[in-house]
Amino acid sequence: MSGQAAQIVAVTDLPDGQVSHPAAVAANDAYTAKLHTSLDAVRPLWLRLQAQGVCTGHQNYAWAEGIVARLLPEGTELLIVEVADAATGQPRMLVPLMRRRAFHHWVIEWLSCGVCDYSAPLLADASPWTTQSAQAAWAAVRSVLPPADRVHIVGIPRQVNGVANPLALLPATRDSIQTTYGLAIEGDAETLLKRLCRPSFVKAFNKDWRRLERLGDLELVEADTPAKVESVFGGLVRMRLDRFRELGRFDLLTQETAVGFYRNAALQGLSDGSVRIFGLRVGEALIAVQYLLAHQGIVHALMIAIDQSAVPNVSPGLLIMGRLMSWAREKGFGYFDLSVGSQSYKEHMGAKGSVLAELCHGFTMKGSAASTAIKLRNRAEAFVRANPRLLTAVQGSMRGLRRLRGGC
């Protein structure tokens, strides 16, 4: 197998440094690649791979469509690469990327804009990938991309539904400072928490649930109509911003574009169940909200919001999370993903952690310098996180700065 990528020759008379790309390139003996610069051009294939192939809920077409419509920074280029088998011409995967300007240089990133926890191609099927095949496929991708100074892809899971993620197999890919947590859920839904979660969590869950039941009707409510979506999502935004303002922490929902993206995705999700919102109510009071993605037997718990002041000494967040795990099992899901972040409640529940990978690599002198700076920053952050006292001091300083800036 030849690992040499085909060279793309720029057409020098195109305006603004644009590059002409052939429809398909025989990048090596194993794979060809085709570059698409619009979602419409690749929509039929995307939807087919989404339904019949292997991907995460973060690569749902409607989710990507919302990113492109609402979140892409001005001047950003959409780059979706279709990789096919060189011998048969059959599609093997889609790789959704984007190119943008960052501090006077060009960087290629995943099509995420901060709303995708995971970066993984849409795979045509569950056929296994090896380091050699992943390298050849990535060479094909590289061969059709426009010039850039560096590539920076974060949130790379090692596997997608049991299939090795080709991005994770690349030699340049390294462990990141991000960890994701989740639990495989199986068996009877009624006994799920007792069987899978830590005894301390089950005890606290049952105690808090009984306490709330004594205060009034306790109900898990799904936002299954447009009116309910607007109401429950509005509660999520309000509680989340109040909570993060109190903690002095940044939240993406301070940005109106992000609020619009998540609201629109939830409304669209009413048609296929790919996005769901649940609220936990005591009487008429909404005390917790959970925003979920659902795809291929997996529930992704994206955003949670709680009203900690509603009932003292009760954890509404753990209650809605535990109840939703049972709901997910009732609906036939097999895995409950608690998303990225090392919050203590995840291990308290009994979730297992997995370190995500990162591809940070420079192609030019500018790109290499930027990539080195990012790696140094990540090492510093990892050092701070590994030292509790230092972490507490840094977090306190950051909260103070954000409060001075107006609570954002």
Summary of the structure (lengths in Angstrom):
residues: 408
radius of gyration: 22.5
end to end distance: 52.6
largest distance: 74.7
contacts: 1309
relative contact order: 0.14
helix: 41%
strand: 26%
